[in-house]
Amino acid sequence: MPRLQSRHQREATFLELAQRMYSELETWYDDHPQASFGEIETEARQRRRDMKGEMLALLINGRDVGYQLQPPVCAQCGQAMEFEKYRGWQVKGLEGDTELQRAYYVCPQCEGQTLFPPRP
Ligand SMILES: [Zn+2]
């Protein structure tokens, strides 16, 4: 997922997610024309759950997740730390899981000096 999007970009991406979910539901109903209301609802609920997880990831990960143009300095030696990667972790939500991410920095000099910068 592209990170650090503008609000406008995030909204556009969300509309794509919603459109894809609805389109898949249309296809599913085409393939199951005899489905009862309850079956349609069950199908829609699962897809909504998946979409909600993606929506929350977009809402949160699409903003600042700790990456800094000016790298943070090591608390131990004062040298600039190096960006290593984005670390992800799963959050259990009310309806489903969401993968959140934070920038992860390490000090090239000191063993074990790592940092997940807080939000500014
Ligand atoms: Zn250091």
Residues whose N, C-alpha, C, O or C-beta is under 5 A from the ligand:
A	BS01	ZN	C74 Q76 C77 G78 C107 Q109 C110 Q113
